[in-house]
Amino acid sequence: MFYGHDHDNDFGGFLDGVELIYGRKTGFGCYGPRNEKNEFMERGARSIHLTEKQDPETGEITVEFH
């Protein structure tokens, strides 16, 4: 699962076998903790590449992400 809009969170981890990932903040005027230079977390993005494959024998579809 991918989540966004969490102003100061760029975290990813597993909970009960499900990978949970936040996207980096993208907007201006956000709040959250500052670094040693009194700056907010740097803006950015997370690029998600999906690959869908279908087994020709069983018809089962799997999706991988990178």
C-alpha positions, 0 to 999 in steps of 0.5 A: 500500500502506498500513502501520500500527504504526510508532510514529514514522513518518508517511511516504508516498512512491513506490518503483518506481511503488508508493505506500507510506504509513504510518499515524500512530501511534494508541496510548499508551506508544509509543517514538520520537524526541521533539520540542523539547518532549520530547513523542512524535509526536502520535497520529492516524489516516489516513482512506482514501477509496476510489472504485471505477468500472467502465467500462460498455463494457469492464467494466474496474474502476479504484479511486482513493483520496483 
